[in-house]
């Protein structure tokens, strides 16, 4: 499973839904699971974004579908980031030089 960070900003409609039915957040998490992902951790934020969700999914195609389907509802917009574990990044940087003896 790959790890993705979803930064979300609620629309006025999404803010109204949150104010009247805050448990809707958990329903969205279950819907993400139904689309092939899994919410690992979630935070409410102060600032430019309203929520940060750490989501695991098999790949970019699945997270793209999740982001698209959630965005199409009009209650939030999403910025999706790929999270690469540092040890995996280091492994990719530590490629031996094929010309070296």
VOMAR-595220 format. One line per field, with one value per residue: residue number from 0; residue in three letters; x, y, z of N, C-alpha, C, O in turn. Coordinates in steps of 0.1 Angstrom, whole numbers. Layout:
nuse <- c(NUM,...)
torfi <- c(ALA,...)
n.u <- c(X,...)
n.v <- c(Y,...)
n.w <- c(Z,...)
ca.u <- c(X,...)
ca.v <- c(Y,...)
ca.w <- c(Z,...)
c.u <- c(X,...)
c.v <- c(Y,...)
c.w <- c(Z,...)
o.u <- c(X,...)
o.v <- c(Y,...)
o.w <- c(Z,...)
//
This chain:
nuse <- c(0,1,2,3,4,5,6,7,8,9,10,11,12,13,14,15,16,17,18,19,20,21,22,23,24,25,26,27,28,29,30,31,32,33,34,35,36,37,38,39,40,41,42,43,44,45,46,47,48,49,50,51,52,53,54,55,56,57,58,59,60,61,62,63,64,65,66,67,68,69,70,71,72,73,74,75,76,77,78,79,80,81,82,83,84,85,86,87,88,89,90,91,92,93,94,95,96,97,98,99,100)
torfi <- c(UNK,UNK,UNK,UNK,UNK,UNK,UNK,UNK,UNK,UNK,UNK,UNK,UNK,UNK,UNK,UNK,UNK,UNK,UNK,UNK,UNK,UNK,UNK,UNK,UNK,UNK,UNK,UNK,UNK,UNK,UNK,UNK,UNK,UNK,UNK,UNK,UNK,UNK,UNK,UNK,UNK,UNK,UNK,UNK,UNK,UNK,UNK,UNK,UNK,UNK,UNK,UNK,UNK,UNK,UNK,UNK,UNK,UNK,UNK,UNK,UNK,UNK,UNK,UNK,UNK,UNK,UNK,UNK,UNK,UNK,UNK,UNK,UNK,UNK,UNK,UNK,UNK,UNK,UNK,UNK,UNK,UNK,UNK,UNK,UNK,UNK,UNK,UNK,UNK,UNK,UNK,UNK,UNK,UNK,UNK,UNK,UNK,UNK,UNK,UNK,UNK)
n.u <- c(9,5,12,-7,-12,-40,-51,-76,-102,-130,-161,-186,-210,-200,-190,-214,-226,-208,-212,-239,-241,-216,-207,-206,-181,-169,-185,-176,-150,-155,-166,-143,-129,-146,-140,-115,-94,-78,-83,-58,-50,-62,-65,-79,-74,-60,-60,-50,-61,-86,-87,-64,-57,-43,-39,-40,-35,-37,-24,-16,-38,-60,-61,-65,-91,-105,-101,-113,-139,-148,-144,-162,-186,-189,-186,-161,-127,-96,-62,-37,-11,18,33,65,84,113,134,130,133,160,172,166,183,207,220,241,270,271,294,314,343)
n.v <- c(-12,22,54,84,119,137,169,188,212,226,234,261,246,221,230,237,211,198,213,207,179,164,138,129,130,106,89,95,86,58,56,61,38,20,27,17,26,35,53,63,81,112,147,178,210,243,271,274,250,226,200,173,142,111,86,53,36,13,25,53,55,47,65,88,84,83,110,124,115,123,151,158,160,185,194,197,206,191,186,164,145,125,104,94,70,78,60,45,65,71,47,47,68,58,45,23,32,23,23,22,4)
n.w <- c(0,-7,7,11,14,21,18,27,20,31,14,15,17,26,51,64,65,82,105,112,111,124,125,100,89,96,81,55,57,58,32,17,22,9,-17,-20,-5,27,56,77,96,109,110,122,110,115,95,61,52,60,69,74,61,64,41,30,0,-28,-51,-73,-91,-77,-55,-70,-80,-56,-47,-69,-69,-43,-45,-65,-53,-43,-17,-7,-15,-27,-21,-31,-19,-24,-2,6,22,41,42,19,-1,3,-5,-32,-40,-35,-57,-73,-93,-126,-141,-124,-111)
ca.u <- c(0,12,7,-10,-17,-51,-53,-90,-108,-145,-169,-197,-219,-193,-190,-228,-228,-200,-219,-252,-238,-202,-204,-205,-167,-167,-191,-167,-139,-160,-167,-130,-126,-153,-133,-102,-84,-80,-78,-49,-50,-68,-65,-85,-63,-63,-52,-55,-68,-95,-83,-53,-59,-33,-47,-33,-42,-28,-16,-21,-50,-71,-63,-71,-105,-111,-101,-122,-153,-151,-144,-174,-198,-190,-185,-147,-116,-85,-48,-33,4,24,43,75,92,126,144,128,139,175,175,166,194,220,221,255,274,274,307,324,349)
ca.v <- c(0,35,64,96,129,145,182,192,225,225,245,265,234,212,235,235,197,196,220,200,165,162,124,127,128,91,82,98,76,45,56,60,23,14,30,10,33,34,64,58,91,124,159,190,220,257,277,273,237,223,186,165,128,101,76,43,31,5,32,66,55,46,78,98,81,88,125,129,112,132,165,159,162,199,198,200,204,183,185,151,144,112,103,84,68,83,49,42,75,69,35,51,77,51,36,22,37,11,25,20,-9)
ca.w <- c(0,-8,16,5,23,15,24,23,23,30,8,24,18,35,65,69,68,94,117,115,113,124,123,85,87,97,69,44,59,53,18,12,23,-2,-29,-21,4,41,64,87,107,104,119,119,109,115,84,47,50,72,74,68,62,59,35,23,-12,-36,-60,-77,-97,-67,-48,-79,-81,-44,-47,-79,-64,-32,-50,-74,-45,-41,-3,-3,-25,-21,-26,-27,-20,-23,9,4,34,39,39,5,-8,4,-13,-46,-42,-33,-68,-77,-106,-134,-147,-113,-111)
c.u <- c(9,5,5,-15,-28,-53,-67,-94,-123,-151,-179,-207,-213,-192,-204,-231,-221,-207,-231,-250,-223,-198,-203,-190,-164,-173,-182,-155,-143,-162,-153,-126,-134,-148,-119,-91,-87,-75,-71,-50,-56,-68,-73,-74,-69,-54,-58,-63,-76,-91,-71,-56,-48,-41,-38,-42,-32,-19,-23,-35,-62,-72,-68,-86,-112,-112,-112,-136,-157,-152,-157,-186,-200,-188,-171,-138,-104,-72,-42,-17,8,34,52,83,106,136,142,134,155,179,176,178,207,221,236,258,278,288,318,330,344)
c.v <- c(12,44,78,106,137,157,186,205,224,237,250,254,224,217,234,221,194,201,212,186,161,147,120,125,113,84,84,88,62,45,55,45,16,16,25,16,30,46,59,68,104,135,170,201,234,263,275,260,234,209,181,150,120,89,66,38,23,13,46,66,54,59,89,96,86,103,130,127,121,147,168,162,177,203,201,199,197,186,172,150,130,113,91,82,72,72,45,52,74,57,39,61,70,41,35,27,25,12,23,6,-18)
c.w <- c(0,2,9,16,15,24,19,28,21,23,18,27,28,50,71,73,81,106,121,118,113,122,108,82,87,86,57,45,54,38,11,12,12,-16,-31,-13,18,48,76,99,101,115,113,119,110,104,71,44,62,78,67,71,56,54,28,12,-20,-46,-64,-83,-87,-59,-57,-80,-68,-44,-57,-74,-52,-36,-58,-66,-42,-26,2,-16,-19,-28,-21,-29,-18,-11,7,17,31,35,24,-4,-9,-5,-28,-50,-41,-44,-72,-91,-115,-140,-137,-114,-100)
o.u <- c(19,-7,14,-21,-26,-57,-69,-91,-127,-147,-180,-212,-220,-194,-205,-236,-226,-207,-234,-257,-218,-187,-198,-187,-156,-168,-181,-151,-135,-159,-152,-119,-128,-150,-112,-80,-96,-63,-76,-50,-56,-69,-74,-66,-80,-42,-70,-72,-72,-93,-68,-58,-43,-48,-28,-54,-20,-8,-33,-43,-72,-84,-75,-93,-122,-122,-119,-145,-168,-161,-163,-196,-211,-190,-168,-142,-102,-72,-42,-12,2,43,48,89,112,144,152,140,161,190,184,182,217,224,243,249,287,293,330,323,348)
o.v <- c(13,43,82,102,142,156,187,210,220,248,244,252,219,209,231,218,187,195,211,180,156,144,109,118,108,73,74,82,55,34,49,40,7,9,27,11,23,49,52,64,106,132,172,200,237,261,275,260,238,207,184,146,123,82,70,36,25,9,49,75,61,63,98,106,92,108,140,136,126,154,179,167,181,215,206,193,198,188,169,154,122,121,80,92,69,74,41,49,75,58,34,61,75,29,46,25,18,1,22,-4,-30)
o.w <- c(7,5,2,26,5,35,7,39,10,24,29,38,37,59,83,84,89,117,133,126,103,118,105,72,79,81,49,35,48,32,0,2,6,-25,-41,-14,22,47,84,111,89,127,101,128,108,104,70,35,73,90,55,83,45,62,21,13,-19,-49,-58,-81,-89,-57,-52,-80,-68,-40,-53,-75,-52,-31,-57,-71,-38,-23,12,-26,-6,-40,-9,-40,-10,-11,6,21,21,27,18,-15,-19,-11,-35,-61,-46,-42,-74,-100,-111,-144,-140,-117,-99)
//
